[in-house]
């Protein structure tokens, strides 16, 4: 797809997770005169310092900051045309001063950290959704920023199995077991990391087409019960634990009251069962045809790829460490480095918060 040539200076906020992938892909595209990474200072995180040095070696300009203030972000975005935020969920509220700093710096276009599910309202949740802060960011973009001349684009892609830890939605790929909340029959949107990255880079290259829009891109749609069959290798419930919706709700409330971040894992499973993880739940049009150069990976293929990687990692552990029981090892896809390490299985939902 032909790209616009109007915006040549891009900043990405965040150097881990999607931010790392976005920065590498933007540099690799050779479309942008300036690619800048904006990230919090970290003196004790060796892995982060290694990533930052690798980005510098690729020609990325790195701006490090201590506090997320309007003044800091105004400085960070000096001479930048478009800001792509890739902050994790804990950093979502920082996008309010980030947007205000971008306005003062003269940024033309802001893409907030979404790349996930739509914030459809839940019919039962007694607390604010863990995603509620994202709605506040969107309101700020639509009301304040747009009125002052800065465009924005919202990007929904559903879940990425190779970005999240599959255990967070009940898939124990290392053990070929699964935990299901409810019946697992509601559709879920999935898009792999590489397809999300390709999508975002393509969007940033085409500002005139993509500004002030909501983009819904689906790699594929599947039901949890079908993915569970792939993980367990069984059509008759072998290796499957079923948790009732009421039990899961009780567990979520128990964790949320103590502000335990593990509440988000339970919330994700409930969100899926309620049908809120399908990005076009209300028959909204998908925008896949706007990106003909992206041939998305089906979720089953992505899951099988993760399972094969887990198997290889497990074999490596056996070779390096001697006999190691399979149930004691796990591959964390959120780290993305194929690291084999000890992981604890999520206990029954009825257990106490401190036991997880």
C-alpha positions in Angstrom: 0.0 0.0 0.0 1.4 3.4 -1.0 2.4 5.5 2.0 2.0 9.2 2.7 5.3 11.1 2.9 4.0 13.9 5.2 5.1 12.6 8.7 8.7 11.6 9.0 9.4 11.9 12.7 7.9 9.4 15.1 8.2 8.7 18.8 7.2 5.5 20.6 6.6 5.6 24.3 7.7 2.4 25.9 10.7 0.1 25.0 9.3 -3.2 26.3 6.5 -5.3 24.9 4.9 -3.8 21.8 7.1 -0.7 22.1 10.3 -2.8 21.4 8.7 -4.4 18.4 7.3 -1.1 17.1 10.6 0.6 17.3 12.5 -2.1 15.5 9.9 -2.3 12.7 9.7 1.5 12.3 13.5 1.6 11.9 13.5 -1.4 9.6 10.9 0.3 7.3 13.4 3.1 6.5 10.4 5.4 6.0 11.1 7.7 8.9 13.9 10.3 9.3 13.6 10.2 13.1 12.6 7.3 15.3 12.7 8.2 19.0 12.1 5.9 22.0 10.6 7.6 25.1 11.1 5.5 28.3 11.4 5.8 32.0 14.9 5.8 33.4 16.0 2.5 35.0 19.3 2.0 36.6 18.7 -1.5 38.1 16.9 -3.2 35.1 19.8 -4.8 33.2 17.5 -6.3 30.6 16.0 -2.8 29.8 19.4 -1.2 29.6 20.4 -3.9 27.1 17.3 -3.2 25.0 18.0 0.5 25.1 21.6 0.0 23.9 20.4 -2.3 21.1 17.9 0.4 20.0 20.7 3.0 20.0 22.8 0.7 17.9 19.9 0.6 15.4 19.8 4.4 15.2 17.0 5.0 17.6 17.1 8.2 19.5 16.4 7.5 23.2 14.8 10.0 25.6 14.7 8.8 29.3 12.7 10.5 32.0 12.0 10.2 35.7 8.5 11.6 36.1 5.5 11.5 33.8 4.7 15.2 33.7 3.4 17.5 31.0 6.7 19.4 30.9 8.7 16.2 30.5 6.6 14.9 27.6 6.7 18.4 25.9 10.5 18.1 25.9 10.4 14.4 24.9 8.2 15.1 21.8 10.0 18.2 20.5 10.2 18.1 16.7 8.0 14.9 16.6 5.1 14.5 14.2 3.4 11.4 15.5 3.5 9.7 18.9 2.7 6.0 19.3 2.1 5.0 22.9 2.9 1.4 23.9 2.7 1.7 27.7 1.5 -1.2 29.7 -1.8 -1.1 31.5 -0.3 0.3 34.7 1.0 3.3 32.6 -2.3 4.1 30.9 -3.1 7.0 33.2 0.2 8.6 32.3 -1.2 9.1 28.8 -3.2 12.2 30.0 -0.1 14.3 30.7 1.5 12.6 27.7 -1.2 13.9 25.4 -1.0 17.4 27.0 2.8 17.4 26.5 2.4 16.3 22.9 0.0 19.2 22.3 2.4 21.7 23.7 5.2 20.2 21.6 3.2 20.6 18.4 2.6 16.8 17.8 0.2 16.3 14.9 -1.1 12.8 15.7 -1.3 10.6 18.8 -2.0 6.9 18.8 -2.8 5.7 22.3 -1.9 2.3 23.8 -4.7 0.0 22.8 -3.9 -3.0 20.5 -6.4 -5.1 22.4 -10.1 -5.4 23.1 -12.9 -2.8 22.9 -14.1 -1.3 26.2 -17.6 -2.7 25.9 -19.5 -2.3 29.3 -19.9 -5.3 31.4 -23.4 -6.2 32.7 -22.2 -7.4 36.1 -19.0 -5.9 37.2 -19.3 -4.1 40.6 -16.0 -2.2 40.1 -14.7 0.0 37.4 -13.2 -2.1 34.6 -9.4 -2.5 34.7 -9.6 -1.0 31.2 -11.6 2.1 32.3 -8.6 4.4 32.3 -8.3 3.7 28.5 -11.7 5.2 28.0 -10.7 8.3 29.9 -7.7 8.6 27.5 -9.9 8.3 24.5 -12.3 10.9 25.9 -9.3 13.3 26.4 -8.2 12.7 22.8 -11.6 13.2 21.4 -12.5 16.2 23.4 -9.4 18.2 24.3 -6.8 17.1 21.9 -8.9 17.1 18.7 -10.3 20.5 19.4 -6.7 21.8 19.6 -5.8 20.3 16.2 -4.1 17.0 17.2 -5.5 13.9 15.4 -5.7 10.5 16.9 -6.4 6.9 15.9 -7.7 4.0 18.0 -6.5 0.5 17.1 -8.3 -2.6 18.3 -6.7 -6.0 17.5 -8.1 -8.3 20.2 -5.8 -10.7 22.1 -2.3 -11.8 21.0 -1.5 -15.2 22.3 2.2 -14.7 21.7 2.1 -11.4 23.7 0.0 -12.2 26.7 0.8 -15.2 28.8 -1.7 -17.9 27.7 -2.1 -18.9 31.3 -3.8 -15.6 32.0 -6.7 -16.9 29.9 -6.5 -20.4 31.2 -4.3 -22.2 28.7 -1.5 -24.1 30.3 0.4 -24.9 27.1 3.3 -26.4 29.0 1.1 -28.9 30.8 -1.5 -29.5 28.0 -4.2 -28.5 30.5 -6.7 -25.7 30.7 -9.0 -23.9 33.0 -12.3 -22.7 31.5 -14.6 -20.1 33.0 -18.2 -20.9 31.9 -18.8 -22.7 28.6 -16.2 -21.2 26.3 -18.6 -20.7 23.4 -18.3 -17.0 22.8 -16.2 -15.7 19.9 -12.8 -14.1 20.7 -10.7 -11.9 18.4 -7.0 -12.9 18.1 -4.1 -11.2 16.3 -0.5 -12.2 16.5 2.3 -9.8 17.6 3.8 -9.6 14.1 0.5 -8.8 12.5 -0.2 -6.0 15.1 3.3 -4.6 14.5 2.8 -4.6 10.7 -0.6 -3.0 11.1 0.7 -0.2 13.3 3.7 0.6 11.0 1.3 0.6 8.0 -1.1 3.0 9.8 1.7 5.4 10.8 2.8 5.6 7.2 -0.6 6.7 6.0 -1.7 9.6 8.2 -4.2 11.2 5.7 -6.1 7.9 5.5 -5.9 6.9 9.1 -6.3 9.9 11.3 -9.3 10.4 13.5 -10.5 6.8 12.9 -11.1 3.7 14.9 -9.4 0.7 13.3 -10.6 -2.8 14.0 -8.3 -5.5 12.6 -8.9 -9.2 13.4 -6.3 -11.9 12.7 -8.9 -14.5 13.3 -11.9 -15.3 15.5 -12.1 -18.5 17.6 -13.9 -19.9 20.7 -12.0 -20.8 23.8 -13.4 -24.4 23.8 -11.8 -24.9 20.4 -8.4 -23.7 21.6 -8.7 -25.8 24.7 -9.0 -28.9 22.4 -5.8 -27.9 20.7 -3.9 -27.5 24.0 -5.3 -30.6 25.8 -5.4 -32.8 22.6 -8.7 -34.0 23.8 -12.3 -33.6 22.6 -13.8 -35.1 25.8 -12.6 -32.8 28.6 -9.3 -34.5 29.5 -7.0 -32.0 31.2 -9.8 -29.5 31.6 -11.0 -27.8 34.7 -14.2 -25.9 34.6 -14.9 -22.9 36.9 -18.4 -21.5 37.2 -19.1 -17.9 36.2 -20.3 -17.1 39.8 -17.2 -18.6 41.3 -15.0 -16.5 39.0 -16.9 -13.4 39.8 -16.5 -14.0 43.5 -12.8 -14.5 43.0 -12.5 -11.4 40.9 -14.2 -9.3 43.6 -12.0 -10.8 46.3 -8.9 -9.9 44.5 -10.1 -6.5 43.3 -11.0 -5.3 46.8 -7.3 -5.7 47.8 -6.1 -4.2 44.5 -4.3 -7.5 43.7 -3.2 -7.3 40.0 -4.0 -11.0 39.6 -7.6 -9.8 39.5 -6.9 -8.9 35.9 -6.3 -12.5 35.0 -9.7 -13.5 36.4 -11.3 -10.5 34.7 -9.8 -11.5 31.3 -11.5 -14.9 31.6 -14.8 -13.4 32.5 -14.5 -10.8 29.8 -14.0 -13.6 27.3 -17.0 -15.6 28.5 -19.2 -12.5 28.5 -18.3 -12.0 24.8 -16.4 -8.8 25.4 -13.2 -10.0 23.7 -14.6 -9.9 20.2 -13.7 -6.5 18.8 -16.8 -6.4 16.5 -19.3 -7.8 19.0 -22.0 -5.4 17.8 -21.4 -6.2 14.1 -19.0 -3.3 13.6 -17.2 -3.5 10.3 -13.7 -4.9 10.4 -11.0 -2.9 8.5 -8.8 -5.8 7.3 -9.4 -4.9 3.6 -7.6 -1.6 4.2 -4.4 -3.6 4.8 -4.1 -6.0 1.9 -0.4 -6.6 2.4 -1.1 -8.2 5.8 -2.0 -11.9 5.7 -2.7 -12.6 9.4 -1.7 -15.7 11.2 -4.7 -17.9 12.3 -4.9 -18.2 16.0 -4.7 -22.0 15.9 -1.4 -21.7 14.0 -0.1 -19.3 16.6 -1.1 -21.6 19.4 0.6 -24.6 17.8 3.7 -22.4 17.3 3.7 -21.6 21.0 3.2 -25.2 22.0 6.1 -26.3 19.7 8.3 -23.6 21.2 7.3 -24.7 24.7 8.2 -28.3 23.8 11.6 -27.2 22.5 12.2 -25.1 25.6 11.3 -28.1 27.8 13.7 -30.3 25.9 16.4 -27.7 26.3 15.8 -27.7 30.1 16.2 -31.5 30.2 19.5 -31.3 28.4 20.9 -28.5 30.4 19.5 -29.3 33.9 19.0 -33.1 33.8 15.6 -34.6 34.5 13.1 -31.9 35.2 9.4 -32.6 35.6 7.3 -31.0 32.9 4.8 -29.6 35.2 7.5 -27.6 37.0 8.6 -25.7 33.9 6.9 -23.0 31.8 7.6 -20.7 28.9 6.7 -17.1 29.5 5.7 -15.6 26.2 5.5 -12.1 27.8 9.2 -12.2 28.1 9.5 -13.2 24.4 13.0 -14.6 24.8 12.3 -18.4 25.1 13.4 -18.4 28.7 12.6 -21.5 30.7 11.9 -20.8 34.3 9.9 -22.0 37.3 6.3 -21.0 37.3 3.5 -21.8 39.7 0.2 -23.1 38.4 -2.8 -20.8 39.1 -4.6 -22.4 42.1 -8.3 -22.9 42.2 -10.3 -19.7 42.1 -11.6 -20.2 45.5 -8.2 -20.0 47.2 -7.0 -17.0 49.1 -5.4 -14.0 47.2 -2.0 -14.5 48.9 -1.8 -18.1 47.8 -1.6 -17.3 44.0 
